Amino acid sequence: MEDVLTLILGGGRGARLYPLTKHRSEPAVPIAGKYRLIDIPISNCINSDLKRIYVLTQFLSVSLHKHLAHTYKFDPFSKGFVEVLPAQQTNETAAWYSGTADAVRQHLSHVRQDPCHQVLILCSDQLYRIDFRDMVKTHRRSMADISLAVLPVTRDQASNYGIVKVDDTFRITALVEKPTRSEELDALRLPAGWLEQQGVASRGREYLANMGIYLANRPALLHLFETQPTATDLVTQLFAQNLRTHYIQAHVLDGYWADVGSIASYHEAHLALASNNPPFEFQDNTGLIYTRMRHLPASRLSDAQLSNCLVSDGCLVQEGAHLERCVIGLRSRIGKNVRICETVVNGADRYETQAERDSNQRRSIPDLGVGEGSIIERAILDKDCRIGRGVQIINKQKVRHAEGENYVIRDGIVVIPNGAIVPDGAVI
C-alpha cells in the first residue's frame, strides 16, 4: 500500500449543497453531528494503510484547511502525510479547475515526482466504508490499467449515476453517464444471475453504477493526460473515451454507499443515520471514522423526550423538549418545550457566555441554538444559527424551492444558513 498515492478531489463549488456551501467548501460541510465530509475518504484511506494523501482544494477552503491541519498529523518518522494542494496560478495556467480531470492535471507534477505505482482518486461528497486493500489486490491481479469501483443499483436509480457494462472478465466495455432512454438502459442491464455468480444478492438491482472511486496505474494515468491535454472530466472524457485502448475494469462492491452531494440526499442520509437500525455505523471498530478531537463535555438532557436521535458532544437539551428522528451537532442548545422532527442541527463552533446572552437579550437577538417553544420540521439548521422563541419552521405550504433573507428551501427541505438569525415568532 506504500506504492499507492491518494488524491482527494475537494475543490468543487458544491452548488447542489447550497446554502451549506455558502461560506465553506463542500468537503468541509458537517456530517453526522461531529464530522466533516472530508473525514470519510481520509478515514477510509487510513484504515486501508494508505497514508500519503493529497487533498485538491479550490473554493472557500479556509475552514477545510484548518480542519485538516488540526486533525491529521502522522508520526514524523513515518512517510505519511495529508497535504493540501490548492488551485494556483503558474507560468502554464492562471485558471481555476474546470473539472475533475483538470484538477488532477494541474497537480500532475506531484504524481510524476512520487515513486508510487498506482494513484487512487476519490471524491469528497460520499458516505461509505471500504477497505481499499481489496481493490488494490484485484487491480494488480487483473493487470488492469484503471479500476473503477461500482455498486449494483436498480433501474429507477440508474439514471442518477454513470452506468457501466462489463464482460465476463469484469472489463468495462461501455460507460454511459446518467442514461435515461429505455434502449440505453436495456443495453446496460446485467445478465440474469450475473451478480449471484459473484456472490452478491441482486435484490432487483440490474445495473452497475460508478461510485467515483478510481485506481489507476501511474504510467496509464500520465499517458491519458498526455494524449488528451484538453479533457476536463475524468469519467466522460478520459475513461469512457479510452475503453478500447486501455484495460479499464470494474471492482464490484456491495455495501452502504450514499452520495450526499445534494440537500435532499444529505437530509435523507442523516435521517437514516438516526434510525434504530442505521445502514452506516460510525462506531464500527472495523473501520473507524476519524475527526478533530475537541475535548467537549458530555451532553446534558433535562427531562426531554428523544426518539431515534443522534446527539453529539457538548449539547444542552432542556426540559420539555421533544426530538424525533434528529441529528444534533456539537454544542447545540435546545430550549424548553421545543419540538424538532426529522431535522439536522449542525450545532455551534463555540459556547456563548452568560454575559453574551444577557447582551443578546438587551438587543433582542436570539441566543445561539433553538429558542424555547419553537417547532421545526424537515429542516437543516447549519452551524451558529440563532432561532428565536416561538419560531415555526414547518414549510406549511409545502414549497419545493424558494429563497428568503434567512432561509433557503430545496426539495421541500428548509435550510437555515450558517449564522442566520430567525427572530422570535417568525414562521417559515
Buried (B, 14 or more C-beta within 10 A) or exposed (E): BEEBBBBBBBBBBBEBBBBBBBBBBBBBBBBBBBBBBBBBBBBBBBBBBBBBBBBBBBBBBEBBBEBBEEBBEBEEEEEBEBEBBBBEEEEEEEEBBBBBBBBBBBBBEBBEEBEBBBBBBBBBBBBBBBBBBEBBEBBBEBEBBBBBBBBBBEBEBBBEBBBBBBEEEBBBEBBBEEBEEEEBBEEBBBEEEBBEEEEBEBEEBBBBBBBBBBBBBBEBBBBBBEEBEEBBBBBBBBBBBBBEEBBBBBBBBBEBBBBBBBBEBBBBBBBBBBEEEBEBBBEEEEBEBBBBEEEBEEBEBEEBBBEBBBBBBBBBBBEBBBBBBBBBBBBBBBBBBBBBBBBBBBBBEEEBEEEBBEEBEEEEBBBBBBBBBBBBBBBBBBBBBBBBBBBBBBBEEEEEEBEEEBBBBBBBBBBBBBBBBBBBEBEB
